Amino acid sequence: MKTYVLDTNVLLHDPQAILKFSDNTVVLPLTVIEEIDRFKKDQSETGRNARQISRMIDAFRLQYKLVEGVPLENGGVLKVAIYKEEFLQKLPPELRVDRGDNRILAVARDLQENSPQGTVFFVTKDINLRIKADTIGMFAEDYQNDKVPVEDLYTGCSEIYLPKDDIDRFFEQGSLAVEGDFFANQGLTLIDETNISHTAIGRYNALSKEVVALLKTPKEGIWGIHPRNREQQFAFDLLLNDDVQLVSLVGKAGTGKTLIAIAAGLLKTADESTYNRLLVSRPVFPMGRDLGFLPGDVEEKLSPWMQPIFDNVELLLSSYDEGGKRKRGYRELIDLGLMEIEPLTYIRGRSIPRQYMIVDEAQNLTPHEIKTIITRAGEGTKIVLTGDPYQIDNPYVDSASNGLSYSVERFKGQDIAGHMTLSKGERSLLAELAANLL
């Protein structure tokens, strides 16, 4: 059996972390409990996590002695370890300053000295603390339970080589039974075995085990926007398919993920009335930060954060329909109740029915925050997550542990979910070069 000593930041990141170490022993230094107490009054996601952890540990306290060990439902054991002053003296002189991090590290070091070799692991999301632990000979690691290596992230599309007759049959019938391990709603490119320039594209239907033709986009485009590459064609198909209730779009800057999501949302709300309203938001970083530091009402406070959304909407509204009549301005869409700008700060506890909800910059959210958002979806609501795992502003997540990557991996293969990775920049030649070279 292994022993995992958890740092405070692990629990604040995932309040369920103590249950994620299988049938091993999880140790919380008493200093961790003390540090969690400092966050309990925060109104942010961190504060809510702190309160959840405290309630969970208090429930264990009513049944067992924490210092002796609490049996967990997964077969593991939870213990609270008490710090002693002599523990600090076992650390190098540079680390003997009486600080929270050093106390936690000292408890982990004492456990290591009194346990079999290679059985004690120190788990922290603090990079520098992992370096310190490694320097003094401890096994230190990051909290890996919610990590999805970005290089292994599901792309949402694949290729399959078929005889020419099969591809011709697909064009004629609009569907084709295929063999292979594909995921529900995965974009497939059918390639002629004898002529690679003879291709077709479709979406995999997991129930019928066949590839079906993509939904046709209007001749005039979707609010003036036409897909410029194969990946955008796949993305539009997912965005316009009412059966796909969760869509995630990942891509570098300039690939069009936000623009096409808003265009599809406007089509489904303002034109087709499939959804009552287009709800657009992006994290006011970090999620839960008080907006009171900026003057004005909620909309005015959100304006600096939402300007990229306004830019995309203005681009769509600058186009004209076939009759030469200018489309509605975004202010009119808001006044008519067809479009709303909603801060994620206040989404907890809400139920959002029959809305087309777009969450931009979702890579700045934690897995727990993503769960909070998706569980708000009411009957008939579609949620679209967009973002770039390589452009993260949140210091507590990275390209592998952010909520966007986590949701892509977790929902992979679900019948009501779809994903597409957009790789080709379409904003401008300059933007494409900058994204690749800088």
Beta strands, then each sheet from edge to edge (+ up, - down):
strand 1: 3-6
strand 2: 25-29
strand 3: 70-71
strand 4: 77-81
strand 5: 120-123
strand 6: 139-141
strand 7: 157-162
strand 8: 175-177
strand 9: 187-192
strand 10: 199-205
strand 11: 210-213
strand 12: 246-251
strand 13: 277-281
strand 14: 339-341
strand 15: 355-359
strand 16: 382-387
strand 17: 417-422
sheet 1: 3+ 4- 2- 1- 5- 6-
sheet 2: 7+ 9+ 10- 11+ 8-
sheet 3: 14+ 13+ 15+ 16+ 12+ 17+
end
